[in-house]
């Protein structure tokens, strides 16, 4: 991802660099900062793009990001996979009626879009790689804690090594083993956050291990210390995909 300012490409969204996205989020983090321009916004090029000014957000940024200020909850989604460019995709969804805001990272920058509230469940399913289909779970009922720790650290190579070791226990002909060895896997972490005392606080979360044949839930804590103190490897189970969908919708409407 390059560090140069990226021009807004349509009236429906803005595309900025990671640095610019961080500056925009800082400017709308609280009412106190909403009307001020930060040094980060000045140095990142947001002013020259017309996305920030003396009174804070301006232009398309002010219009598209306005609903974020009313949001009291948001969903933070991270997809980690060896099969996607850059290995990591980040999403944030601020579900506000009638118009919500979606942020997603991609190879060309960070996209901010405003969407109808009714579209949020569809976007959540897309971001979480959840789609209809049968579930075939012919692998073990657990996933190594070392694998989860590597995912949390964005160490995809370490995660792949943990899977390579796991599948040596067989059966080699299982679809689970084949997907793991070939790198056709992803981990999706969806976290519900709530704003309290002007800070986003972590709430419930759903972790999923995804292959072409299943969408399984990983029962693992988010906190590194809690993960390190597990007495056994996290459970991996694959309920019907409708159950995964219900869990995700629970994060949205909790």
JOMO-V680256 format. One record per residue. RES is the residue in one letter. PHI is phi in radians with two decimals (999 if undefined). OMEGA is omega in whole degrees, 0 to 359 (* if undefined). D_FIRST is the distance of its C-alpha to the first C-alpha in Angstrom with 1 decimal. Layout:
RES|PHI|OMEGA|D_FIRST  RES|PHI|OMEGA|D_FIRST
This chain:
X|999|185|0.0  X|-1.49|186|3.8  X|-1.64|182|6.7  X|-1.47|179|9.0  X|-0.98|180|10.8  X|-1.91|184|10.4  X|-1.19|172|14.0  X|-1.09|187|15.8  X|-1.80|176|16.6  X|-2.87|178|19.9  X|-1.33|183|22.4  X|-1.56|182|21.7  X|-2.70|170|18.2  X|-2.15|178|15.6  X|-2.17|183|11.9  X|-2.32|175|10.3  X|-1.35|178|7.5  X|-1.03|179|8.2  X|-1.05|180|10.6  X|-1.16|178|12.2  X|-1.09|178|12.7  X|-1.06|179|14.4  X|-1.14|179|16.5  X|-1.10|180|17.6  X|-1.14|177|18.6  X|-1.12|183|20.5  X|-1.21|180|22.3  X|-1.86|184|23.7  X|-1.17|180|24.4  X|-2.70|179|28.0  X|-1.07|182|30.6  X|-1.14|182|30.9  X|-1.63|188|27.4  X|-1.09|183|27.4  X|-1.84|181|29.1  X|-2.18|177|27.6  X|-1.75|184|24.6  X|-1.58|177|22.9  X|-1.12|179|21.9  X|-1.13|179|18.3  X|-1.15|179|18.5  X|-1.15|185|20.1  X|-1.36|185|17.7  X|-1.50|179|14.5  X|1.66|180|15.8  X|-1.13|181|16.9  X|-1.17|181|20.4  X|-1.15|177|19.8  X|-1.45|182|18.1  X|1.39|181|21.3  X|-1.72|178|19.8  X|-2.59|180|21.7  X|-2.68|185|25.0  X|-1.08|181|28.1  X|-1.77|179|29.0  X|1.80|180|25.6  X|-1.11|178|23.5  X|-2.53|176|24.4  X|1.02|182|23.9  X|-1.08|180|21.9  X|-1.11|180|20.5  X|-1.11|183|24.1  X|-1.23|185|25.3  X|-1.28|186|22.7  X|-1.58|183|22.4  X|-0.91|182|26.1  X|-1.08|182|27.1  X|-1.03|183|25.0  X|-1.14|179|27.7  X|-1.58|185|30.3  X|-1.28|174|28.6  X|-1.95|175|30.4  X|-2.39|173|28.5  X|-2.68|175|25.0  X|-1.88|178|23.6  X|-1.95|185|20.6  X|-2.14|176|19.4  X|-2.22|176|17.2  X|-1.98|179|17.0  X|-2.09|183|16.7  X|-2.78|175|17.4  X|-1.28|185|17.2  X|-1.69|178|17.4  X|-2.00|178|14.0  X|-1.01|181|10.7  X|1.44|176|9.0  X|1.17|183|12.6  X|-2.33|170|12.1  X|-2.22|178|12.3  X|-1.98|176|13.6  X|-2.27|167|16.1  X|-2.37|179|18.6  X|-2.23|174|21.7  X|-1.80|185|24.2  X|-1.41|180|27.3  X|-2.23|176|29.5  X|-1.62|6|32.3  X|-1.56|183|32.5  X|-2.16|181|28.8  X|-1.96|181|26.0  X|-2.14|179|22.3  X|-2.17|174|19.5  X|-2.08|175|15.9  X|-2.48|176|13.5  X|-1.61|177|9.9  X|-2.65|183|8.4  X|-1.14|182|5.9  X|-1.69|178|6.2  X|2.41|180|6.3  X|-1.84|183|9.5  X|-1.75|171|12.7  X|-1.99|180|16.0  X|-2.35|173|19.1  X|-1.88|184|22.9  X|-2.36|173|25.1  X|-1.14|181|28.7  X|-0.99|181|29.7  X|-1.14|180|31.3  X|-1.49|185|28.1  X|-1.02|178|26.7  X|-1.01|179|28.4  X|-1.14|179|27.0  X|-1.18|178|23.4  X|-1.07|178|24.2  X|-1.11|180|25.5  X|-1.11|181|22.6  X|-1.11|183|20.0  X|-1.56|178|22.4  X|1.09|182|22.8  X|-1.58|178|26.5  X|-2.50|182|28.6  X|-1.20|177|32.3  X|2.62|179|33.9  X|-1.21|177|36.2  X|-1.97|177|35.2  X|-2.07|180|36.2  X|-1.98|180|35.9  X|-1.91|178|37.7  X|-1.86|182|36.0  X|-1.29|179|37.0  X|-1.46|181|37.6  X|-2.55|175|35.2  X|-2.31|185|31.8  X|-1.04|176|31.6  X|-1.06|178|30.7  X|-1.10|177|28.8  X|-1.14|181|26.5  X|-1.11|179|25.9  X|-1.08|179|25.4  X|-1.14|178|22.7  X|-1.09|179|20.9  X|-1.04|180|21.3  X|-1.55|183|19.7  X|1.04|178|16.8  X|-1.69|185|18.6  X|-1.18|179|18.4  X|-1.12|178|20.4  X|-1.10|178|23.1  X|-1.15|179|23.3  X|-1.12|178|23.9  X|-1.11|178|26.5  X|-1.13|177|28.2  X|-1.20|179|28.5  X|-1.02|178|29.7  X|-1.22|181|32.4  X|-1.06|187|33.3  X|-1.33|175|34.0  X|-1.14|179|36.4  X|-1.45|173|38.9  X|1.37|356|38.9  X|-1.35|185|39.8  X|-1.11|183|37.7  X|-1.48|182|38.4  X|-1.21|177|37.0  X|-1.10|178|34.1  X|-1.04|181|32.6  X|-1.10|181|32.7  X|-1.13|179|31.5  X|-1.15|180|28.4  X|-1.14|183|27.6  X|-1.11|183|28.2  X|-1.46|180|26.2  X|1.33|179|23.1  X|-1.61|181|23.7  X|-2.49|177|23.3  X|-2.52|170|21.1  X|-2.09|179|21.8  X|-1.99|177|21.6  X|-2.01|179|22.4  X|-1.99|184|23.6  X|-2.16|173|24.8  X|-1.60|177|27.0  X|-2.08|176|26.8  X|-2.18|181|29.5  X|-1.57|178|29.7  X|-2.40|182|32.6  X|0.91|176|33.5  X|1.13|176|30.3  X|-2.25|176|28.2  X|-1.40|183|26.5  X|-1.93|182|28.5  X|-1.25|177|27.7  X|-2.04|181|30.2  X|-1.19|179|30.8  X|-2.55|175|28.2  X|-2.28|176|28.1  X|-1.87|179|26.5  X|-2.27|172|26.5  X|-1.81|190|26.4  X|-2.09|171|25.7  X|-2.25|177|26.6  X|-1.22|186|27.8  X|-2.07|182|31.3  X|-2.77|174|31.0  X|-2.30|189|29.4  X|-1.82|178|30.9  X|-1.63|174|30.9  X|-1.73|179|30.3  X|-1.63|184|32.7  X|-2.46|178|30.9  X|-1.29|176|30.5  X|-1.35|187|27.2  X|-1.27|182|28.5  X|-1.06|182|28.1  X|-1.11|179|31.7  X|-1.13|179|33.1  X|-1.13|181|31.3  X|-1.18|183|32.7  X|-1.77|176|36.2  X|-1.14|180|36.5  X|-1.45|179|39.7  X|-2.58|178|38.5  X|-1.10|181|35.3  X|-1.05|178|33.8  X|-1.23|175|35.5  X|-2.15|178|33.7  X|-2.28|186|35.5  X|-2.16|176|34.9  X|-1.26|174|36.9  X|-0.95|183|37.0  X|-1.07|176|33.7  X|-1.10|178|35.6  X|-1.23|175|36.0  X|-1.07|178|32.2  X|-1.04|179|31.9  X|-1.11|178|34.6  X|-1.09|180|32.8  X|-1.14|178|29.6  X|-1.15|175|31.8  X|-1.12|176|33.6  X|-1.15|183|30.4  X|-1.26|189|30.1  X|-2.00|183|33.8  X|-0.93|*|34.9
